[in-house]
Every structure is written in structure tokens, then in C-alpha cells.
Amino acid sequence: MLARLRDEKERIGGALLELEAHQGYQLLEGATLAGETLSLQSDVRARMASLWMLYDLYGNVLSAAEDLRARHNRPGQAQLAELTRLLDGPSVEMPAREVPLEQRTLLSVPSGEKLTLRAAVDRMTPLYEEVARSVAALDTVWSTLLSRLAEVEAERRAAEELLESLGGVDPDFERLRGELESVAAVVRSDPLALARDGLADTARLDAVRTGLAAARRALEEAERLRDGFAGRIRGVAAVLDLLREAEAEARAVRDEVVAKIASPVLPDLPGSAAALADRLTAVTRPGAGTAARGAGWNDVARRVADLERAADTALAQARETVGVIRGLLDRREELRGRLQAYRVKAARLGHAEDAELAGLYEQVRVLLWTSPCDLRKATVALSGYQRAITSRAKGADR
């Protein structure tokens, strides 16, 4: 029995030491905590103190029994009775409880509860299981949060290094850094405040990481701009040159359409080249990319990127406007071509000398070759000429 109990004691001691060596327990013991996690820390410490107290009392009784047996190779009745009491009786004396004043008597003597060795183990078991569950649950939440926090802080460091090399400040980055500091303090001091249904809630960290990743990409773009600033500026200037050409072409084509087409419905003329050129001048002005102006290359990068997009959009719109305006002239040329094709068809059908067709042809020709040309009337007249030719062709088939 002594051998079995000694083995049991060693296994219990090993389990307690293994529990204290657990990562979650070490995190709990080594941190300055607050909130829910502080309450858990206090509870775990109280339970562990009770566990070690019971374990020590258990070990003391077992050691007393082993000493007694070791001193008597052939124990007599008195020694056997004492061994039986130690191993099987209420031999584990708990510390005396403080008795409330109203429950005391004049001769009362504080006394503690007495347990058998088996009862002591039975009392230790739920304490151990509760601590183990609490520590494991905390470790699951805390490990997830700390791992995610490490990833977010790596993202922050990368952005910080870029910002430092670029100079200036970035308000969005500063806001995200403040939010990261706030949530990091919660992760380190009260991770259970970020737990939902026993699992880590990483939403705040994920939001910060997404924002920092976007900030880092913007700073990388700023770094690329700094390294290729002259080339980017030349590119914008070249687009603005094309834009000026497109706007000039739009004005010229519009003037031609107004002269050659009657009552045209025209889009507004493009005219953004001058404003965009002013923006380009502001970006390239000395000092525009220095921290002295309250911003660094990251701010210049945003301005250049916006200018590039605006210039490309303006050029596309100007070219589209030219196409729309020129389309009226193209429509007139298309109608002229169709008129000549219908005349050839009439001749092929043997109606080259048809007076009615000749009159219809002349009516359409005058409309199409007179400035300004009324495209609506010309289109209607051309359709009448086409129907007349088609009617004669069907008559010939019959």
C-alpha cells in the first residue's frame, strides 16, 4: 500500500509541475493583467495554492507512515493501528478555519477539517481539472491573439521603415498605429476581453492589419515614385500634350461641324488641360516633396497618382468627344456613299434615264452637298430614293 501511494504521489506531483510548465500557465503567471483575465489569474492562483497545500499535507502523512514502517521491521499492534490510521483514516488535517464570532463558544478551539488520503486526492482532482481547463482555454485564445498581433506589428514595422526613409507624416498611418497600440494593450493585459464563445476574436487586429497593408502599399508606391520621379513626371507631361492636341482637335472639328451640319447636337468641348497643367506644376515645384511642407514622398505619390488618373481620364474623354463630334461628318460621308451606291444600282437595273429617280437623286444630292447639311432631311430623302429603286426592281422581277 505504501508503494502504491508513493507512486500515486509522484504522479500527482509530476502532473502539477507539468501544469505549471504549460505555456498558458506561464503566460498567466508572468503578465500584468486586468479585467476578466485578472479574475481568471486570481482564481487559478487560489486553486493552485489549494492544490499544493493538499499535496504537501498528503505527502507529509505518507512520509510519516513510511518513517513509522521503516523503524519497525516487525510492527506490533500499536504500530499497525497507527499505520492504518495514517493510510486509511482521517489523517490529513486541513488548516483551521476562522470561526465567525457568533458561532464561537468560550472554550472553543479552532480546528481544521480532517481528510483521508483518498479524500485528499478526490478533492485535488476537480481543482486540477478546473485549472487545466482554464489554462488551456486561455492559452488557445491568447496564443491566437499574440500570433496575430506579431503579424500586425511586423506590418507596422515595415510601414514605419518606409515612412522614415520617405520623410514626412502619414495621418492614416498614425491613426492605425494608435489603434494598434490600443488593441495590443488589450491583447497583452486582458485577452479574454477579445474572446467570443471560447475563441479569439481577431476582428480588431485584422482591421488594423488590412489598413496597415494598404498604407504600406501606398508607401511602396511613394518609394517607387521617389526613385523614378522624373520619369513619372515626364509621363504625365506627355499625356497632357496629347490632351491639348485632342482638345484642339475637338474645337477644330466642332467648328467644321457647325459650318457643315445644320443644327447639330454637340457635347461640351473638353477643357481640362490647363487645370491639369497647373496641378503638374504644383507637384514639381521645389519643396513639394519635403517634410517641411508637412508631408513627404508618400503625399507626393498620392498627388502624382491622382494626377496620372485624371490626365488619362481627361484624354480618353477628349478623344471620345472628338469621335462623337466627328461622327456627324462621318454620317454625312456615309450617306453620300450610299447615294452613289443606289445610283449605280439604278443604272444596273436599267433605270439610268428614269426621270423620277433622277429627280429623287438630285434632291438627295443637293441636301448632302449643301452646307450646312440637314442630316435628318437627307436621311429621309435617301430612304425615299432607296424605296423607289427597290420598287422598280420588284416590278422588273414580276
C-alpha positions in Angstrom: 0.0 0.0 0.0 2.9 2.3 0.8 4.4 1.6 -2.6 1.1 2.3 -4.4 0.6 5.6 -2.5 4.2 6.7 -3.2 3.7 6.1 -6.9 0.4 8.0 -6.8 2.1 10.9 -5.0 4.9 11.1 -7.6 2.3 11.0 -10.4 0.3 13.8 -8.8 3.5 15.9 -8.2 4.5 15.4 -11.9 1.1 16.5 -13.1 1.2 19.7 -11.0 4.7 20.5 -12.2 3.7 19.8 -15.8 0.7 22.1 -15.4 2.9 24.9 -14.1 5.2 24.5 -17.0 2.4 24.8 -19.6 2.7 27.8 -21.9 -0.7 29.1 -20.9 0.1 28.9 -17.2 3.5 30.6 -17.8 1.8 33.4 -19.7 -0.8 33.8 -17.0 1.8 34.0 -14.2 4.2 36.3 -16.0 1.8 39.0 -17.2 0.4 42.2 -15.6 -3.3 41.6 -16.2 -6.6 43.4 -16.0 -10.3 42.7 -16.4 -11.6 39.2 -17.0 -8.1 37.8 -17.3 -7.0 39.2 -14.0 -10.0 37.5 -12.4 -9.0 34.2 -14.0 -5.4 34.7 -12.8 -6.6 35.2 -9.2 -8.8 32.1 -9.4 -6.1 29.9 -10.9 -3.6 31.1 -8.3 -6.1 30.3 -5.5 -6.8 26.9 -6.8 -3.1 26.1 -7.4 -2.3 27.2 -3.8 -5.0 24.8 -2.6 -3.6 22.0 -4.8 -0.1 22.4 -3.5 -1.3 22.7 0.1 -3.3 19.4 -0.2 -0.4 17.8 -2.0 2.1 18.8 0.8 -0.3 17.6 3.5 -0.8 14.3 1.6 3.0 13.9 1.3 3.6 14.7 5.0 1.2 11.9 6.1 2.7 9.5 3.6 6.2 10.3 4.8 5.1 9.8 8.4 3.7 6.4 7.5 6.9 5.4 5.7 9.1 6.5 8.6 7.0 4.5 11.0 7.2 1.4 8.9 11.0 1.9 8.3 11.6 2.0 12.1 9.8 -1.3 12.8 10.7 -4.4 10.8 8.0 -6.3 12.7 5.4 -3.7 13.7 3.3 -4.6 16.7 -0.4 -3.9 17.2 0.2 -0.3 18.2 2.3 0.4 15.1 -0.2 -1.4 12.8 -3.0 0.7 14.3 -1.1 3.9 13.7 -0.2 2.8 10.1 -3.9 2.0 9.5 -4.9 5.5 10.8 -2.4 7.2 8.6 -3.1 5.4 5.4 -6.8 4.7 5.7 -8.1 7.1 8.3 -8.7 10.9 8.6 -5.0 11.7 8.9 -4.8 14.8 6.6 -5.5 17.7 8.8 -6.5 20.9 6.9 -5.6 24.3 8.3 -8.0 25.6 10.9 -10.8 27.8 9.5 -11.6 31.1 11.1 -14.9 30.6 13.0 -17.3 33.5 12.9 -17.7 35.2 16.3 -21.4 34.4 16.6 -20.5 30.7 16.2 -17.8 30.6 18.9 -18.0 29.3 22.5 -15.9 30.4 25.4 -13.9 27.2 25.3 -14.0 26.6 21.5 -10.7 25.6 20.0 -10.0 26.3 16.3 -9.7 23.0 14.5 -9.4 22.1 10.8 -11.2 19.5 8.7 -9.6 16.1 8.6 -9.5 14.0 5.4 -8.3 10.6 4.5 -5.6 10.3 1.8 -8.2 9.1 -0.7 -10.5 12.1 0.2 -7.5 14.4 -0.3 -6.9 13.1 -3.8 -10.6 13.3 -4.5 -10.5 17.0 -3.5 -7.4 17.7 -5.6 -8.8 16.1 -8.7 -11.6 18.7 -9.6 -9.2 21.6 -8.6 -6.6 20.3 -11.0 -9.2 19.7 -13.8 -10.7 23.2 -13.4 -7.2 24.8 -13.5 -6.2 22.7 -16.5 -9.4 23.7 -18.4 -9.0 27.4 -17.6 -5.3 27.4 -18.6 -5.9 25.5 -21.8 -8.8 27.8 -22.8 -6.8 30.9 -22.1 -3.8 29.5 -24.0 -6.0 28.9 -27.0 -7.3 32.5 -27.0 -4.0 34.2 -26.0 -1.8 32.2 -28.4 -4.0 33.1 -31.4 -4.2 36.8 -30.4 -0.4 37.0 -29.8 0.4 35.3 -33.1 -1.9 37.7 -35.0 -0.5 40.6 -33.1 3.0 39.7 -34.1 1.9 39.6 -37.8 0.3 43.0 -37.5 3.3 44.5 -35.7 5.5 43.2 -38.4 3.3 45.0 -40.9 3.6 48.2 -38.8 7.4 48.0 -38.7 7.6 47.6 -42.4 5.4 50.6 -43.0 7.4 52.6 -40.3 10.7 51.9 -42.1 9.3 53.0 -45.4 7.8 56.2 -43.9 11.1 57.0 -42.2 13.0 56.7 -45.4 10.5 58.8 -47.3 10.2 61.5 -44.6 7.1 63.4 -43.6 4.0 62.1 -41.8 1.0 60.0 -42.8 -2.2 60.7 -40.9 -3.8 57.4 -41.8 -0.7 55.5 -40.6 -0.6 57.4 -37.4 -4.3 56.6 -36.7 -3.7 52.9 -37.4 -0.6 52.9 -35.2 -2.7 54.4 -32.3 -5.4 51.8 -32.9 -2.8 49.0 -32.9 -1.3 50.3 -29.6 -4.8 50.2 -28.1 -5.7 46.7 -29.1 -2.2 45.4 -28.3 -2.6 46.6 -24.7 -5.8 44.6 -24.5 -4.2 41.5 -26.0 -1.3 41.6 -23.5 -3.3 42.5 -20.4 -6.8 41.1 -20.9 -7.0 38.7 -23.8 -10.3 37.2 -22.6 -11.9 40.6 -23.4 -11.3 39.7 -27.0 -12.8 36.1 -26.8 -16.2 35.0 -28.1 -17.5 31.6 -27.2 -14.1 30.4 -26.1 -12.4 31.5 -29.4 -10.2 34.5 -30.1 -11.9 37.4 -31.8 -9.3 38.9 -34.1 -11.6 41.4 -35.9 -9.9 44.5 -34.5 -6.4 43.2 -35.3 -7.5 42.1 -38.7 -8.9 45.5 -39.5 -5.7 47.2 -38.4 -3.6 44.8 -40.4 -5.7 45.5 -43.5 -5.3 49.2 -43.0 -1.5 48.9 -42.4 -1.1 46.7 -45.5 -2.9 49.4 -47.6 -0.7 52.1 -46.0 2.5 50.0 -46.7 1.4 49.6 -50.4 0.9 53.4 -50.7 4.3 54.0 -49.1 5.9 51.5 -51.5 4.3 53.4 -54.3 5.8 56.6 -52.9 9.2 54.9 -52.8 8.9 53.9 -56.4 7.8 57.5 -57.3 10.8 58.9 -55.5 13.1 56.6 -57.3 11.5 57.3 -60.7 10.1 60.8 -60.1 11.5 62.4 -63.2 10.2 59.6 -65.4 6.7 59.7 -63.9 6.5 63.5 -64.4 7.6 63.2 -68.0 4.9 60.6 -68.5 2.2 63.0 -67.1 3.6 65.8 -69.2 3.4 63.7 -72.4 -0.3 62.8 -71.6 -1.1 66.4 -71.2 0.5 67.2 -74.6 -1.8 64.6 -76.1 -4.7 66.1 -74.2 -4.0 69.6 -75.6 -3.9 68.1 -79.1 -7.2 66.3 -78.5 -8.9 69.4 -77.1 -7.6 71.5 -80.1 -8.8 68.8 -82.5 -12.2 68.8 -80.7 -12.5 72.6 -81.2 -11.5 72.4 -84.9 -13.9 69.5 -85.6 -16.7 71.3 -83.8 -16.1 74.4 -85.9 -16.2 72.3 -89.1 -19.4 70.5 -88.0 -21.1 73.8 -87.1 -20.2 75.1 -90.6 -21.2 71.9 -92.5 -24.1 70.3 -90.5 -27.4 72.1 -89.8 -28.5 72.3 -86.1 -26.0 69.7 -84.8 -26.4 68.4 -81.2 -22.9 68.5 -79.8 -21.3 67.6 -76.5 -19.5 70.1 -74.4 -16.0 70.8 -75.5 -13.2 69.3 -73.3 -11.1 71.8 -71.5 -9.2 70.4 -68.6 -5.6 70.5 -69.9 -4.9 73.9 -68.3 -6.1 72.9 -64.9 -4.1 69.7 -65.0 -1.0 71.5 -66.1 -1.3 73.7 -63.0 -1.5 70.6 -60.9 1.6 69.2 -62.5 3.4 72.5 -61.9 2.4 72.4 -58.2 3.7 68.8 -57.8 7.0 69.6 -59.4 7.5 72.9 -57.6 10.7 72.8 -55.4 9.9 71.6 -51.9 6.7 69.8 -52.9 8.1 66.5 -51.8 9.8 67.5 -48.5 8.7 67.0 -44.9 9.0 70.8 -44.4 5.6 71.1 -46.2 4.1 68.7 -43.7 4.2 65.7 -46.0 6.9 63.5 -47.6 7.1 61.5 -50.7 4.0 59.5 -49.7 1.9 62.6 -50.1 3.6 63.4 -53.4 2.9 59.8 -54.6 -0.8 60.3 -53.9 -0.9 63.6 -55.8 1.0 62.2 -58.8 -1.1 59.0 -58.9 -4.3 61.2 -58.8 -2.9 63.4 -61.5 -2.0 60.4 -63.7 -5.5 59.0 -63.4 -7.1 62.4 -64.0 -4.9 63.1 -67.1 -5.6 59.6 -68.6 -9.3 60.0 -67.9 -9.4 63.5 -69.5 -7.5 62.3 -72.5 -9.9 59.4 -73.0 -12.9 61.7 -72.6 -11.5 64.3 -75.1 -10.8 61.6 -77.7 -14.3 60.3 -77.2 -15.7 63.8 -77.6 -13.8 64.2 -80.9 -15.2 60.9 -82.1 -18.8 62.0 -81.2 -18.4 65.3 -83.0 -16.6 63.8 -86.0 -19.4 61.2 -86.2 -21.7 63.8 -87.7 -19.3 64.4 -90.5 -18.8 60.6 -90.9 -22.6 60.2 -91.1 -22.7 62.7 -94.0 -20.0 60.8 -95.8 -21.7 57.6 -95.2 -25.0 58.9 -96.7 -23.1 60.3 -99.7 -21.5 56.9 -100.3 -24.9 55.1 -100.0 -26.4 57.6 -102.5 -23.7 56.8 -105.1 -24.2 53.1 -104.5 -28.0 53.4 -105.0 -27.4 55.4 -108.3 -25.1 52.6 -109.6 -27.8 50.0 -108.7 -30.5 52.0 -110.5 -28.3 52.1 -113.6 -27.6 48.4 -113.4 -31.4 47.8 -113.3 -31.8 49.8 -116.5 -33.2 52.9 -114.9 -30.4 55.3 -115.6 -32.7 57.5 -117.7 -35.7 57.3 -115.3 -36.7 60.9 -114.7 -38.4 60.3 -111.4 -35.4 58.5 -110.0 -33.1 61.2 -111.4 -35.2 63.9 -109.6 -35.1 62.0 -106.3 -31.3 61.5 -106.7 -30.8 65.2 -107.3 -32.9 66.1 -104.3 -30.7 64.0 -102.0 -27.5 65.2 -103.7 -28.4 68.8 -103.1 -29.2 68.1 -99.4 -25.9 66.2 -98.9 -23.6 68.6 -100.8 -25.1 71.8 -99.4 -23.6 73.4 -96.3 -24.9 73.3 -93.7 -26.3 69.8 -94.4 -29.6 68.8 -92.8 -28.8 65.2 -92.0 -32.3 64.4 -90.9 -33.9 65.6 -94.1 -31.1 64.0 -96.2 -31.6 60.6 -94.4 -35.4 60.7 -95.1 -34.8 61.7 -98.7 -32.2 58.9 -99.2 -34.6 56.4 -97.8 -37.3 57.5 -100.3 -34.8 57.2 -103.2 -33.9 53.6 -102.0 -37.5 52.6 -101.8 -38.2 53.9 -105.3 -35.3 51.8 -106.7 -36.4 48.7 -104.7 -40.0 49.1 -106.1 -38.8 49.2 -109.7 -36.6 46.1 -109.1 -39.5 44.1 -107.8 -41.6 45.3 -110.7 -39.0 44.0 -113.1 -38.9 40.6 -111.4 -42.7 40.2 -111.8 
